[in-house]
Amino acid sequence: MNIEEIRQQFVQAWGVLGTSWGISRSMAQVHALLLLSKNEMSTEEIMEDLKLSRGNVNMVLRELISWNLLYKQTKPGDRKEYFIAEHDIWQIAVRIITERKKREIMPARQTVKVLLANASDANDAEQKHIKQMLGDLNSFIEQMDTLSELLLKAEKNALLKNVLKLMS
């Protein structure tokens, strides 16, 4: 398999996986393309490689920049904007964990806490079940929050980083 076939297969696979992770196929494909690109790429180059519309590519690039996964660059004398991906895998993981925590874990945690605080202590079996489930869900979300914090700290802690490498 030549390098172009590998690149194309990775971009397609990353796009499919992205939908499983709750992001658009286009967002995952643009990220994959730039992740495997050593050099920066213009919007036009991305559009051509992935056969995506300008609007779609522009929207995806803004979203990837907001996740801190891409950098925008300009070249002297050139009016085009160029984009390059973060290539440090630990930094990518930290940024994705941070963003997912902000967008998913924290809102879920807040919602469940409010509902749990408002749940009745009545003896009704259904109410007890609801309170139990909310309590279990709250505990699980707190554990996921703790786990995400540990992963974020691992990037800064060489010993923990090495332990994680040994586990793989």
C-alpha positions in Angstrom: 0.0 0.0 0.0 1.5 3.4 -1.0 1.5 6.4 1.3 -1.4 8.1 -0.5 -3.6 5.0 0.0 -2.7 4.9 3.7 -3.5 8.6 4.0 -6.9 8.2 2.3 -7.8 5.1 4.3 -6.9 6.9 7.6 -8.9 10.0 6.7 -12.0 7.8 5.8 -11.6 5.7 8.9 -11.2 8.7 11.2 -14.3 10.2 9.6 -16.3 7.1 10.4 -14.9 7.0 14.0 -15.6 10.7 14.5 -19.4 10.1 14.1 -19.1 7.5 16.9 -17.5 10.1 19.1 -20.2 12.6 18.5 -18.5 14.9 16.0 -19.2 15.3 12.3 -17.6 13.1 9.7 -16.3 16.2 8.0 -14.7 17.5 11.2 -13.0 14.2 11.8 -11.8 14.0 8.2 -10.4 17.5 8.1 -8.6 16.8 11.4 -7.2 13.5 10.0 -6.0 15.1 6.8 -4.2 17.9 8.7 -2.9 15.5 11.3 -1.1 13.5 8.7 0.0 16.6 6.8 3.5 17.7 7.7 2.9 21.1 6.2 0.1 23.6 6.5 -2.8 23.4 4.0 -5.1 26.1 2.6 -8.9 25.9 2.7 -8.8 25.2 -1.1 -6.4 22.3 -0.7 -8.5 20.8 2.0 -11.7 21.2 -0.1 -10.0 19.6 -3.1 -8.5 16.6 -1.1 -11.7 15.8 0.7 -14.3 16.9 -1.9 -16.1 19.1 0.6 -17.8 22.5 0.1 -16.1 25.7 1.1 -18.8 26.4 3.7 -18.4 23.0 5.3 -14.6 23.3 5.4 -14.8 26.8 6.8 -17.2 25.8 9.5 -15.1 22.7 10.4 -11.9 24.7 10.5 -13.4 27.2 12.9 -14.6 24.4 15.2 -11.2 22.6 15.2 -9.5 25.9 16.0 -12.0 26.4 18.9 -11.0 23.0 20.2 -7.3 24.2 19.9 -6.5 21.3 17.6 -5.5 23.5 14.6 -3.5 26.6 14.2 -4.1 29.3 11.6 -1.1 30.7 9.7 -0.5 33.3 7.0 2.4 33.7 4.6 3.9 37.0 3.8 2.5 38.3 0.5 -0.2 35.6 0.4 -3.8 36.5 1.3 -4.8 32.9 1.9 -5.0 31.4 5.4 -3.3 28.1 6.1 -4.0 25.5 8.7 -1.8 23.1 10.5 -2.8 20.5 13.1 -1.2 20.1 16.5 1.0 17.0 16.1 1.8 16.2 19.8 -0.5 13.3 20.6 -0.5 14.1 24.3 -1.5 17.7 23.6 -4.3 16.5 21.3 -5.6 14.2 24.0 -5.4 16.9 26.6 -7.3 19.4 24.4 -10.0 16.8 23.4 -10.5 15.8 27.1 -10.7 19.4 28.2 -13.2 20.2 25.5 -15.4 17.1 26.1 -15.3 17.8 29.8 -16.5 21.3 29.3 -19.2 20.4 26.7 -20.4 17.1 28.2 -19.2 16.1 31.7 -19.8 19.5 33.4 -23.3 20.1 32.0 -24.4 16.5 32.8 -22.9 16.8 36.3 -24.8 20.0 36.9 -28.1 18.7 35.6 -27.9 15.5 37.6 -27.0 17.4 40.8 -30.0 19.7 40.4 -32.3 16.9 39.8 -30.9 14.8 42.7 -31.3 17.8 45.0 -34.9 18.2 43.9 -35.8 14.5 44.1 -38.3 13.7 46.7 -37.5 11.4 49.7 -41.0 9.9 49.5 -41.5 6.2 50.1 -43.0 5.6 46.7 -41.0 2.8 44.9 -40.7 4.8 41.7 -39.4 7.9 43.4 -36.9 5.7 45.3 -35.8 4.2 42.1 -35.4 7.6 40.4 -33.4 8.9 43.4 -31.2 5.8 43.4 -30.5 6.0 39.6 -29.7 9.7 39.8 -27.4 9.0 42.8 -25.6 6.3 40.8 -25.4 8.5 37.7 -24.0 11.3 39.8 -21.3 9.0 41.3 -20.4 7.8 37.8 -20.1 11.3 36.4 -18.0 12.3 39.4 -15.7 9.3 38.7 -15.5 10.3 35.0 -14.6 13.8 36.0 -11.9 12.5 38.4 -10.6 10.2 35.6 -10.4 13.1 33.1 -8.5 15.2 35.7 -6.0 12.4 36.2 -5.5 12.1 32.4 -5.0 15.8 32.2 -2.5 15.7 35.0 -0.7 12.7 33.4 0.5 14.9 30.6 2.4 17.0 33.1 3.6 14.1 35.3 6.4 12.2 33.6 6.0 9.2 36.1 2.3 8.8 35.5 2.9 9.2 31.7 5.4 6.4 31.8 3.1 4.2 33.9 0.4 4.7 31.2 2.9 3.8 28.5 3.8 0.6 30.3 0.1 -0.3 30.6 -0.3 -0.2 26.8 
